[in-house]
Amino acid sequence: MKLDELIEYLKYSDLINFKNVDISGISYNSKTTKKGDIFICLVGEYADGHEYAHMAIENGAAALLVERKVEGVSIPQIQVDSTRHKIADIADRFYSRPSMGLNLIGITGTNGKTTVTHLIQKIFEENQEKCALIGTLGYKLSSNGEYRDAKHTTPQAPELQATLRMIKDVEKIDNVVMEVSSHALEQNRVGGCRFNGAVMTNLTQDHLDYHITMDNYFDAKAILFKKLQEDNFAVINADDEYSAKFLSVVPEGVRTFTYGVKNDADIMAKDIKFSLNGAEFILKLKDAEYPVNLHMNGMFSVYNVLAALGASIAMGIDIKIALKALQNVHGVAGRFEVVNKKPLVIVDYAHTPDGLENVLKSAREITPEGGNLICLFGCGGDRDATKRPKMGAIAQKLADKIVITSDNPRSEDPQQIITDIIAGLQSVNPEIVTVEPDRGEAIALLKSIAENNDVVVIAGKGHEDYQILKDKTIHFDDREQARKVFAGSVI
């Protein structure tokens, strides 16, 4: 593609050394820049791409996208106000606007995004349609396919647009359901994407190390809904305290659908019951009721199913087809995943106060009479520290025994993170509270703490198969560790 084509619709403040060169790729890492790339000088929290422009040129960059002029450079420079925001426009144009030919559905919220995307993918397939998924675990082209690697919940714009183009042209798939994180929205990683629909799961405290306030966090999430156009659809959790604010930003002409359990909504679950086998309820629509039997458990699963149903109803998929798909789902990796039966050991990704509260309440529903609910958890380092004591208080309030350990400590001292968690406890009775910074050793201790009649929740990492330490990342999978510890138990 010629440079003038690439920047045809780009708002720029200056053109420096302009020559209409050929552009064969997009790069924002000087080490991986190839001949013919346009190098995007991203300005981040820890690095400034302008400082690496000369290295990118040495590796073959044909042009630069900059926020300020790079001296001593003869190749073209396109100056913009924010390279971080304009990289999405460049990527969208370079890959010929792939989302315009797709039915693209965005899922955002603090908890539940991964599960809802998987449920919607299953509904499409039950409806005899192909659907690709992009999210936390990577991306995959079918529910039975293998995950392919993704560096973030929502990839950076060039990778995302390239993936969308591949899905459309190579795989011949017209439907894509995608997790959309608050970081991706605020950083405009999904800029250029034309969403046909958006789903809001919930909004509770998370990522305040980045967004600082809940208002900022909401504003980031709201971008997805503000981008919708006439005849698109929005699906919103009526039970969430931010539901009215989300509804207020949806543009005129966008079709809205609400779902809930407590508050009046278009799609509701009534008479909810839980057992070891899963959840069952009556689905109530405006004009009909349907019995629903899920293999998934917990109130959060009910909400996730309602969200997925909202999207399928908005897209005109037959409700009976959607329900058949959902009733055949046996869960998502690392989300309330049972790894042992006696004691019942559940691994879950819950890593926020609301997430931990939801999973423990759901686990309590299936804890046998006379059995204890045991919770093992930690908190991530280099992340919002204010949620640590809150999670400690929630664990102590809802569980009978707790084991406090490390999560992904990153650059922080694991013991300091644990101290922050303990600050939220009312007491540190050693018969109730166990502290073990080594996560592997902490899981091993469960063997002596848990009886056959107990329920154990290992929270925080879910599907992750690694642990990020101060100086390295190691292989670590809660599910693997738990299975080793309870090997020989009744499964």
Residue pairs with C-beta under 8 A, 6 or more apart in sequence:
1 22
1 23
1 24
1 94
2 20
2 21
2 22
2 23
3 18
3 19
3 20
3 21
3 22
3 23
3 38
3 62
3 63
3 76
4 20
5 93
6 23
6 38
6 90
6 93
6 94
7 78
7 90
7 93
8 93
9 89
9 93
10 78
10 80
10 86
10 89
10 90
10 93
11 80
11 81
11 86
12 78
12 79
12 80
12 86
13 79
13 80
13 81
14 69
14 77
14 78
14 79
15 76
15 77
15 78
15 79
16 66
16 69
16 76
16 77
16 78
16 79
17 73
17 74
17 75
17 76
17 77
18 76
19 75
19 76
21 62
21 63
21 75
21 76
22 36
22 62
23 36
23 37
23 38
23 62
23 63
23 94
24 34
24 35
24 36
24 37
24 62
25 34
25 36
25 37
25 38
26 37
26 38
26 40
26 87
26 90
26 91
26 94
26 158
27 33
27 34
27 37
27 38
27 39
27 40
27 56
27 61
27 158
28 39
28 40
28 42
28 49
28 87
28 156
28 158
30 39
30 49
30 52
30 53
30 55
30 56
30 59
31 55
31 59
33 39
33 55
33 56
33 59
33 60
33 61
34 59
34 60
35 59
35 60
35 62
36 60
36 62
37 56
37 60
37 61
37 62
38 61
38 62
38 63
38 64
38 65
38 90
39 49
39 53
39 56
39 57
39 61
39 63
39 64
39 65
40 49
40 64
40 65
40 83
40 86
40 87
40 90
41 48
41 49
41 50
41 52
41 53
41 64
41 65
41 66
41 67
41 70
41 83
42 49
42 83
42 84
42 87
43 49
43 50
43 67
43 82
43 83
43 84
44 84
49 83
50 66
50 67
50 68
50 70
53 61
53 64
53 66
53 70
53 73
54 70
54 72
54 73
56 64
57 64
57 73
57 75
61 75
62 75
62 76
63 75
63 76
63 77
63 78
64 70
64 73
64 75
64 76
64 77
64 78
65 77
65 78
65 80
65 83
65 86
65 87
65 90
66 77
66 78
66 79
66 80
66 83
67 79
67 80
67 81
67 82
67 83
68 79
69 77
69 79
70 77
80 86
84 187
84 188
85 187
85 188
85 191
87 156
87 157
87 158
87 188
88 157
88 161
88 188
88 189
88 190
88 191
88 192
89 191
89 192
90 157
90 158
91 157
91 158
91 160
91 161
91 162
91 192
92 98
92 99
92 157
92 161
92 191
92 192
92 193
93 192
94 158
94 161
95 161
95 162
95 164
95 165
96 165
97 192
97 194
98 161
98 164
98 165
98 167
98 168
98 169
99 161
99 164
99 192
99 193
99 194
99 195
100 194
101 168
101 174
102 164
102 167
102 168
102 174
102 175
102 176
103 174
103 175
103 176
103 196
103 315
104 164
104 176
104 178
104 193
104 194
104 195
104 196
105 120
105 175
105 176
105 177
105 178
105 195
105 196
105 197
105 198
105 199
105 311
106 178
106 180
106 190
106 193
106 195
106 197
106 198
106 199
106 224
107 113
107 116
107 117
107 120
107 177
107 178
107 179
107 180
107 198
107 199
107 201
107 307
108 179
108 180
108 181
108 182
108 185
108 198
108 199
108 200
108 201
108 221
108 224
109 199
109 200
109 201
109 202
109 203
109 221
109 237
110 201
110 202
110 203
110 204
110 205
110 206
110 352
110 354
110 355
111 201
111 202
111 204
111 300
111 350
111 352
111 354
111 355
111 358
112 201
112 202
112 300
112 303
112 304
112 307
113 135
113 136
113 153
113 179
113 180
113 181
113 201
114 135
114 136
114 137
114 179
114 332
114 335
114 349
115 301
115 304
115 332
115 335
116 199
116 201
116 304
116 307
116 308
116 311
117 133
117 134
117 135
117 177
117 178
117 179
118 133
118 143
118 329
118 332
119 304
119 305
119 307
119 308
119 325
119 326
119 329
120 131
120 177
120 308
120 311
120 312
121 131
121 132
121 133
121 142
121 143
121 177
122 143
122 325
122 326
122 328
122 329
123 308
123 311
123 312
123 317
123 321
123 322
123 325
123 326
124 130
124 131
124 175
124 177
124 317
125 131
125 142
125 143
125 325
126 321
126 322
126 324
126 325
126 328
127 317
127 318
127 321
127 322
127 325
129 174
129 175
130 141
130 142
130 171
130 172
130 173
130 174
130 175
131 142
131 173
131 175
131 176
131 177
132 139
132 140
132 141
132 142
132 167
132 171
132 173
132 175
132 176
132 177
133 139
133 140
133 143
133 176
133 177
133 178
134 150
134 154
134 155
134 160
134 163
134 176
134 177
134 178
134 179
135 150
135 153
135 178
135 179
136 150
136 153
136 179
136 463
137 147
137 150
137 333
137 463
138 147
138 148
138 149
138 150
139 147
139 148
139 150
139 163
140 146
140 147
140 148
141 167
141 171
141 173
150 159
151 159
152 181
152 183
152 184
152 189
153 179
153 181
153 183
153 184
154 160
154 178
154 179
154 180
154 181
154 183
154 184
154 189
154 190
155 163
155 189
156 189
157 188
157 189
157 190
157 191
157 192
160 189
160 190
160 193
161 192
164 176
164 193
167 173
167 176
168 174
177 311
180 190
180 198
180 224
182 207
182 210
182 211
182 217
182 220
182 221
183 189
183 207
183 210
183 220
184 190
185 220
185 221
185 223
185 224
186 211
186 220
186 223
190 224
193 227
194 229
195 224
195 227
195 228
195 232
196 232
196 233
197 228
197 232
197 233
197 234
197 235
197 311
197 314
197 315
198 224
198 225
198 227
198 228
198 232
198 233
198 234
198 235
199 234
199 235
199 236
199 307
199 310
199 311
200 221
200 225
200 234
200 235
200 236
200 237
200 240
200 242
200 243
200 246
201 237
201 303
201 304
201 307
202 237
202 240
202 303
202 354
203 214
203 217
203 218
203 221
203 240
203 241
203 242
203 246
204 352
204 353
204 354
204 355
205 214
205 352
205 353
205 354
205 384
205 386
205 387
205 390
206 217
206 351
206 352
206 384
206 387
207 217
207 383
207 384
208 214
208 217
208 384
208 386
208 387
209 382
209 383
209 384
209 385
211 217
211 220
218 242
218 245
221 246
222 245
222 246
222 249
225 234
225 246
225 249
225 250
225 254
226 249
226 250
226 251
228 234
228 250
228 251
228 254
229 251
229 253
229 254
230 251
230 252
230 253
230 254
231 253
231 254
231 255
232 254
232 255
233 254
233 255
233 256
233 257
233 311
233 314
233 315
234 246
234 247
234 250
234 254
234 255
234 256
234 257
235 256
235 257
235 258
235 259
235 307
235 310
235 311
235 314
236 243
236 246
236 247
236 250
236 256
236 257
236 258
236 259
237 243
237 258
237 259
237 260
237 303
237 307
238 258
238 259
238 260
238 263
238 264
238 265
239 260
239 261
239 262
239 263
239 265
239 303
240 246
243 258
243 263
247 256
247 258
250 256
255 314
257 266
257 267
257 310
257 313
257 314
258 265
258 266
258 267
258 310
259 265
259 266
259 267
259 268
259 303
259 306
259 307
259 309
259 310
260 267
260 268
260 306
261 268
261 269
261 270
261 272
261 299
261 302
261 303
261 306
266 285
266 286
266 310
267 283
267 284
267 285
267 306
267 309
267 310
267 313
268 283
268 284
268 285
268 306
269 281
269 282
269 283
269 284
269 292
269 302
269 305
269 306
270 281
270 282
270 284
271 281
271 282
272 279
272 280
272 281
272 299
272 302
273 279
273 280
273 281
274 297
274 298
274 362
274 365
274 366
275 366
276 297
276 344
276 366
277 295
278 293
278 294
278 295
278 296
278 297
278 301
279 294
279 296
279 297
279 298
279 299
279 301
279 302
280 291
280 292
280 293
280 294
281 292
281 302
282 289
282 290
282 291
282 292
283 289
283 290
283 291
283 292
283 309
283 323
285 313
285 319
288 319
290 319
290 320
290 323
292 305
292 323
292 326
292 327
293 327
294 301
294 302
294 305
294 326
294 327
294 329
295 327
295 328
295 329
295 330
295 331
296 304
296 305
296 329
296 330
296 331
296 336
297 336
297 362
297 365
297 366
298 336
298 358
298 359
298 361
298 362
298 363
298 365
299 358
299 361
299 362
299 365
300 336
300 358
300 359
300 362
301 336
301 362
305 326
308 322
308 326
309 319
309 322
309 323
309 326
312 319
312 322
313 319
313 322
331 337
333 462
333 463
334 347
334 348
334 349
334 461
334 462
334 463
334 464
334 478
334 479
335 348
335 349
335 462
335 463
336 346
336 348
336 359
336 362
337 346
337 347
337 348
337 462
337 479
338 344
338 345
338 346
339 345
339 346
339 347
339 479
339 482
339 483
339 486
340 456
340 482
340 483
340 486
340 489
340 491
341 489
341 490
341 491
342 452
342 453
342 489
342 490
342 491
343 450
343 451
343 452
343 453
343 454
343 455
343 456
343 486
343 489
344 366
344 454
344 455
344 456
345 446
345 450
345 456
345 458
345 482
345 486
346 359
346 363
346 455
346 456
346 457
346 458
347 458
347 461
347 462
347 478
347 479
347 482
348 355
348 359
348 457
348 458
348 459
348 462
349 355
349 459
349 460
349 461
349 462
349 463
349 464
350 356
350 358
350 359
350 377
350 459
350 460
350 462
351 379
351 380
351 407
351 459
351 460
351 461
352 387
352 391
353 387
353 390
353 391
353 394
355 459
356 375
356 377
356 391
356 394
356 395
356 459
357 394
357 398
359 457
359 459
360 373
360 375
360 394
360 395
360 398
360 399
360 457
361 398
363 373
363 455
363 457
364 373
364 398
364 455
366 455
367 373
367 454
367 455
368 453
368 455
370 453
371 451
371 453
371 454
371 455
372 400
372 401
372 450
372 451
372 453
372 454
372 455
373 398
373 399
373 400
373 401
373 454
373 455
373 457
374 399
374 400
374 401
374 402
374 403
374 446
374 449
374 450
374 454
374 455
374 456
374 457
375 395
375 398
375 399
375 401
375 402
375 403
375 456
375 457
375 459
376 402
376 403
376 404
376 405
376 442
376 443
376 446
376 456
376 457
376 458
376 459
377 391
377 395
377 402
377 403
377 404
377 405
377 407
377 457
377 458
377 459
377 460
378 404
378 405
378 406
378 407
378 414
378 417
378 418
378 421
378 439
378 460
379 385
379 387
379 388
379 391
379 407
379 417
379 420
379 421
379 460
380 407
380 408
380 409
380 410
380 417
380 460
381 407
381 408
381 409
381 410
381 411
381 412
381 414
381 417
381 468
382 410
382 411
382 412
383 410
385 420
388 417
388 420
388 421
388 423
388 424
389 420
389 421
389 423
389 424
390 424
391 421
391 424
392 404
392 421
392 422
392 423
392 424
392 425
393 424
393 425
393 426
395 402
395 404
396 402
396 424
396 425
396 426
396 432
396 433
399 457
400 432
401 432
401 433
401 434
401 449
402 432
402 433
402 434
403 434
403 435
403 436
403 442
403 445
403 446
403 449
404 418
404 421
404 422
404 433
404 434
404 435
404 436
405 418
405 435
405 436
405 437
405 438
405 439
405 442
405 443
406 414
406 417
406 418
406 437
406 438
406 439
406 442
406 467
407 417
407 439
407 460
407 461
407 467
408 461
408 464
408 467
408 468
409 417
409 468
409 469
409 470
410 468
410 469
410 470
411 470
412 470
414 437
415 437
418 435
418 437
422 428
422 433
422 435
425 433
427 433
434 442
434 445
434 449
436 442
436 445
439 467
439 476
439 478
439 481
440 476
440 481
443 458
443 478
443 481
443 482
443 485
444 481
444 485
446 456
446 458
446 482
446 485
446 486
447 485
447 486
450 456
452 489
452 490
456 482
458 478
458 482
460 478
461 467
461 476
461 478
462 478
464 476
464 477
464 478
465 475
465 476
465 477
465 480
466 473
466 474
466 475
466 476
467 473
467 474
467 475
467 476
